[in-house]
Amino acid sequence: MSSKVLKVHPSDNVIVALQDLPKGETVQYNGSTFTVVDDIPAKHKFFEHNMNTGDEVIMYGVLVGKAQNEIPIGGLMTTSNVKHASSGYDYRGVKYEWKAPDVSKFIGRTFNGYHRSDGRVGTANYWLFIPTVFCENRNLDVIREALHNELGYAVTDKYKQYAHKLVEAFKKGSTVDTIDLAPDNNHQQRVFKNVDGIKFLNHQGGCGGIRQDAAVLSKLLAAYADHPNVSGVTVLSLGCQNLQVADFKKDLQERNPNFDKPLYIFEQQQVGNEEVMIAEAIKKTFEGLVEINKLERKPAPLDKLTVGVKCGGSDGFSGISANPSVGYCSDLLVALGAKVLLAEFPELCGVEQELVDRSTSEPVARKFMHLMHRYEEIVTAVGSSFSMNPSPGNIKDGLITDAIKSAGAAKKGGTSPVVDVLDYTEPAVKPGLNLVCTPGNDVEATTGKAASGATLILFTTGLGTPTGNPVCPTIKVATNSKLASRMKDIIDIDTGGVISGEKTLEQMGEEILEYCIKAASGEVIPKAVLLNQDDFIPWKRGVSL
């Protein structure tokens, strides 16, 4: 890899700056010499030949945009001179041949997980609180504060101590400049050593809106109750809401007829007294925690892993370093018999044909096409489009069109065949690469991946995104070393060595898998877990990019 520039695919007509290139600088790549005619910030692209109005812009080997005016060789790609464009797609009956990576060093490896009665293996052991309606959020907050603080799961004590010190200094008339933030040692004070956390699914649904919203939410909550990382569930219901307890129990039974975890349900309007209900919920949950604390981690083969791959706060290096590194890890996992979940359908715009061609059967390919078409129809019906997906931060750091962002985002899924396509909340049951229909929105997407059974999530970021999930440990992978150093409190893995040329994608992918094995075994705790970044946003199936 050149130290200054990179051409991602032989068919591309744009070149990526790996470092800032001032106007007038001359760079060489593969025997060709280029003089940039604009300042080219790192992560951005310049053209390798003159472009005319309407010319196709190719990156990652696919159409990502069209020139809006004449652009000279060495000119900077911007939102003014290039607009989003992507190719159509259809089923072509391609017989995809995949060459699996060498997994010899991982054969026979295991992770220490929590074995469930149905054969699945969790990477964590959580107790889960579920409200059937937003009216119960306040009661969940009361219970959270009581249990988290007393059982050692709170991460806010250091801030409370800090605020207390500031107040005391103020009362004494002392300066506050020397007050330090107290260290956080809560994880060392846990009462139940084999319970990794008590999680709460606060949400804004369950009533109001349309009945379909409540129906989708019910399936989502049932999926979380049935998750391999969950050992017990407490449900709080008001009583009169659209999402009835009977609906939730029906969806749970349909998802897993042999569901055998402790399940405690409390309905406020039936109990009558809020204080009585909260006290009883705490008591029964405590009894349940005593029981699930008896579970211990035991060895499991790597084919028991289900890993979701996600990107957020993406930059111009995402599709060059972190995403393809995670993609190689994905290929390793698939070759080992594990499941990999790739979602974010708005961020597959422009690479649909490749995914259709990689599908193992026509029904799989057509289900993907159907879900993509249906999603796009909903978006365009309200005057929007997939082209509006990139955020201002994405664009500022080099992702000029949605197709550029998508082509880079799809790299997280590696190169293996697509074995199945899952609609929102459908469980992954086939080993291999599964496509999951979710929005690109970070939290809505991670929420959907966990619902499909992800027991770990690899989350790549170029700008820094503090996102996690209540039941699925989320591992943050930085695209560049500056970010990894600047936001080291949220970043677990740095793939900046790929940009500098110090590491290959294969080396980085193997390192990521090694980290996954340790995280799945509880040997390392991802930063998002340590910070209790338990983000949960149900998708209402409306317009969300």
Secondary structure, 3 states (H helix, E strand, C coil): CCCCEECCCCCCCEEEECCCECCCCEEEECCEEEECCCCECCCCEEECCCECCCCEEEECCEEEEEECCCECCCCECCCCCEEECCCCCCCCCCCCCCCCCCCHHHCCCEEEEEECCCCCEECCCEEEEEECCHHHHHHHHHHHHHHHHHHCCCCCHHHHHHHHHHHHHHHHCCCCCCCCCCCCCHHHHCCCCCCCEEEECCCCCCCCCCHHHHHHHHHHHHHHHCCCCEEEEEEEECCCCCCCHHHHHHHHHHHCCCCCCCEEEEEHHHHCCHHHHHHHHHHHHHHHHHHHCCCCCEEEEHHHCEEEEEECCCCCCCCCCHHHHHHHHHHHHHHCCCEEEECCHHHHCCCHHHHHHCECCHHHHHHHHHHHHHHHHHHHHCCCCHHHCCCHHHHHCCCCCHHHHHHHHHHHHCCCCEEEEECCCCCCCCCEEEEECCCCCHHHHHHHHHHCCCCEEEEEECCCCCCCCCCCCEEEEECCHHHHHHCCCCCCEECHHHHHCCCCHHHHHHHHHHHHHHHHCCCCCCHHHHCCCCCCCCCCCCCCC
